[in-house]
Amino acid sequence: MKLHYQRSGQGEPLVILHGLFGTLENWGSHIKNLSEHYDVIAADLRNHGRSPHSPEISYPIMANDVVELLDDLELEEVNLLGHSMGGKVAMQIALNHGARVKKLMVADIAPVVYPPHHEQVFAGLFNVNLASLTSRSDADKQLQAFIDEPGIRAFLLKNLYRNDESQFAWRMNLNALKSEYDHIAAAPSGIAFSGPTRFIKGGSSNYVRAEHTEAVKLLFPNADVKVIAEAGHWLHAEKPALFLRQVEQFFS
């Protein structure tokens, strides 16, 4: 699996991984700022963005995809930053390939199994009639019946593009994401990673909770947790300056 990626800047290598339904483009301003100090490699995970599609999805598989990219770029050791699903991929890399990871930062996700909570999102995305779609705003109207928040609809619609036949299509492999959702909800596992690790959570998010502390400490004994107040799950988009400060302080 040859992942699509973007590389910019110079310094210590910093690999950035997006969440479910996302792409590396979600990190645009952060990539620009971080590339002033780091060799930033932002990747589209399999079945997302411009990376290849596959019917198989699991954290060991996605971790191996990223390690293959590191091998191709001849990077022996990197810093890792991942949000949500990308945070679980980053954790899996540290647990399976600890020697390749210098520092690990995980944004608003814990190493636990999450109950299904994207049913409405999938229902809305499958409800969009791609064949008859004439505009992005038309797709937004079709999503409104399932997803109230304009920001979430805008985030999802970044996956919409016109293919070679000038027809609207999804960049993500929506069928695989739906059929393999149990693997996406799963917890990473492996040999405990003792390197420097930071979990950063949104103060208004319930993804990282007190009852997850035991799971975190079991797999990441040198982890600490920082909170960005008044931020939800998309903390890097909601509080970009505070998030960037946390990233720079941890990896410096």
C-alpha positions in Angstrom: 0.0 0.0 0.0 1.7 3.2 -1.2 0.0 6.0 0.8 -0.5 9.5 -0.7 1.4 12.0 1.4 2.7 15.6 1.5 6.1 16.5 2.8 7.4 19.9 3.7 9.9 21.7 5.9 13.0 20.5 7.5 14.2 19.3 10.9 13.2 16.3 12.9 10.6 14.2 11.0 7.0 14.6 12.3 4.3 12.3 10.8 0.7 13.5 11.0 -2.3 11.3 10.7 -5.9 12.3 10.2 -9.1 10.8 11.6 -12.1 8.9 10.2 -13.6 10.5 7.0 -10.6 12.9 7.0 -7.6 13.7 4.8 -4.2 15.2 5.2 -5.8 18.5 3.9 -7.5 18.8 7.3 -4.1 19.7 8.7 -3.4 22.5 6.3 -2.6 25.4 8.6 -0.8 23.2 11.1 1.3 21.6 8.4 2.3 25.1 7.2 3.2 26.3 10.8 5.0 23.0 11.9 7.0 22.8 8.7 8.9 25.9 9.9 10.6 23.7 12.5 10.0 20.1 11.4 10.2 17.8 8.4 6.4 17.3 8.2 5.0 14.2 6.5 1.2 14.2 6.4 -0.4 11.1 5.0 -3.8 10.0 3.7 -4.6 6.7 5.4 -5.9 3.8 3.3 -9.4 4.3 2.0 -9.1 8.0 2.6 -8.2 11.0 0.6 -6.0 10.2 -2.4 -4.6 7.0 -1.0 -5.5 3.6 -2.5 -8.7 1.8 -1.6 -8.8 -1.7 -0.1 -11.5 -3.9 1.4 -9.3 -4.5 4.4 -9.0 -2.1 7.4 -7.5 -2.7 10.8 -5.0 -0.9 13.0 -2.1 -3.4 12.4 -2.7 -3.1 8.7 -2.9 0.8 8.7 0.2 0.9 11.0 2.1 -1.2 8.5 1.0 1.1 5.7 2.7 4.0 7.5 5.8 2.0 8.4 6.1 1.2 4.7 6.0 4.9 3.9 8.7 5.5 6.5 10.8 2.8 4.8 10.3 4.3 1.4 11.4 7.7 2.8 14.3 6.1 4.6 13.2 7.4 8.0 14.3 5.2 10.9 12.8 7.2 13.7 10.0 9.8 13.7 7.7 11.8 15.9 4.1 10.8 15.6 0.9 12.9 15.9 -2.5 11.4 15.2 -6.1 12.6 15.7 -9.0 10.2 16.5 -8.7 7.2 14.2 -5.2 8.5 13.2 -4.4 8.6 16.9 -5.2 4.9 17.1 -3.0 4.2 14.1 -0.2 6.2 15.7 -0.6 4.2 18.9 -0.5 1.0 17.0 2.7 2.0 15.3 4.3 2.7 18.7 3.0 -0.6 20.1 4.2 -2.7 17.1 7.2 -0.7 16.0 8.4 1.2 19.1 12.0 1.6 17.9 10.7 3.7 15.0 8.9 6.3 17.3 10.7 9.0 19.2 7.7 10.8 20.7 4.0 10.1 20.4 1.1 12.6 20.6 -2.5 11.4 20.5 -5.3 13.9 20.0 -8.6 13.1 21.6 -8.8 9.3 21.5 -8.0 6.6 23.9 -6.7 3.0 23.4 -10.1 1.5 24.0 -13.0 0.0 22.0 -15.7 2.6 21.3 -19.4 1.8 20.8 -20.8 2.6 17.3 -21.6 6.3 17.1 -21.3 7.1 13.4 -24.6 5.6 12.2 -26.2 8.9 11.3 -23.0 10.0 9.4 -23.0 6.8 7.3 -26.8 7.1 6.7 -26.3 10.7 5.6 -23.4 9.9 3.3 -25.1 7.0 1.7 -28.2 9.1 1.2 -26.4 11.6 -1.0 -27.4 10.8 -4.6 -24.1 11.1 -6.4 -25.6 10.3 -9.8 -28.0 13.2 -9.8 -25.8 15.7 -7.8 -25.2 19.0 -9.5 -23.4 20.9 -6.8 -21.7 20.7 -3.4 -24.6 22.8 -1.9 -27.0 20.2 -3.2 -25.1 17.5 -1.4 -25.2 19.7 1.8 -28.9 19.9 1.6 -29.2 16.1 1.3 -27.0 15.7 4.4 -29.0 18.1 6.5 -31.7 15.5 7.2 -29.1 13.4 9.0 -26.5 15.8 10.3 -27.5 19.1 12.0 -24.1 20.6 12.5 -22.9 22.7 9.4 -19.3 22.3 10.4 -19.5 18.5 10.4 -21.3 18.5 7.0 -18.6 20.8 5.6 -15.9 18.5 6.9 -17.5 15.4 5.3 -18.1 17.2 2.0 -14.4 17.9 1.6 -14.3 14.2 0.4 -16.5 15.1 -2.6 -14.8 15.6 -5.9 -15.5 15.3 -9.7 -14.0 12.2 -11.3 -12.6 11.8 -14.8 -16.2 11.6 -16.1 -17.0 14.9 -14.3 -19.4 13.1 -12.0 -19.4 13.7 -8.3 -17.8 10.9 -6.2 -16.4 10.2 -2.8 -12.6 10.1 -2.4 -13.0 7.8 0.6 -14.0 4.2 0.2 -17.3 4.6 1.9 -18.4 0.9 1.5 -15.2 -0.4 3.2 -15.4 2.1 6.0 -18.9 0.9 6.7 -18.3 -2.8 6.4 -15.1 -2.7 8.4 -16.3 -0.3 11.1 -15.8 -2.8 13.9 -12.1 -2.7 13.2 -12.1 1.1 13.3 -13.9 1.1 16.6 -11.4 -1.5 18.0 -8.5 -0.8 20.4 -4.9 -0.8 19.4 -2.8 -3.5 21.2 0.8 -4.7 21.4 3.9 -4.3 23.5 3.8 -1.3 25.8 5.5 1.8 24.4 7.7 3.4 27.1 8.7 6.5 25.1 7.4 10.0 25.8 3.7 10.1 25.1 1.1 12.8 25.4 -2.7 12.5 25.2 -4.3 15.8 24.4 -8.1 16.1 24.9 -10.8 18.6 24.2 -12.3 19.8 27.4 -15.8 19.5 26.0 -15.2 16.1 24.4 -16.1 12.7 26.0 -13.7 10.6 23.9 -11.0 10.5 26.6 -12.4 9.9 30.0 -11.2 9.2 33.5 -12.1 5.5 33.2 -9.6 5.2 30.3 -6.6 6.0 32.5 -5.8 2.4 33.3 -5.8 1.4 29.6 -3.6 4.4 28.8 -1.1 3.7 31.6 -1.0 -0.1 30.7 0.1 0.5 27.1 1.8 3.9 27.5 3.4 4.0 31.0 5.2 7.4 30.4 2.0 9.2 29.1 0.6 12.4 30.4 -2.7 14.1 29.5 -3.3 17.7 28.7 -6.7 19.4 28.2 -7.6 22.2 25.8 -10.6 23.9 27.5 -13.8 24.6 25.6 -12.7 22.4 22.7 -14.6 19.4 21.4 -13.4 16.4 19.5 -12.0 18.5 16.6 -9.8 20.4 19.0 -7.1 21.1 16.4 -9.6 22.9 14.2 -11.6 24.6 17.1 -8.6 25.9 19.0 -5.8 25.9 16.5 -3.4 28.3 18.3 -3.7 26.4 21.6 -3.3 23.1 19.9 -0.3 24.2 17.9 1.4 25.5 21.1 0.8 22.1 22.8 2.4 20.3 19.8 5.4 22.5 19.6 6.0 22.3 23.4 5.8 18.5 23.4 8.0 17.8 20.4 10.6 20.6 21.0 
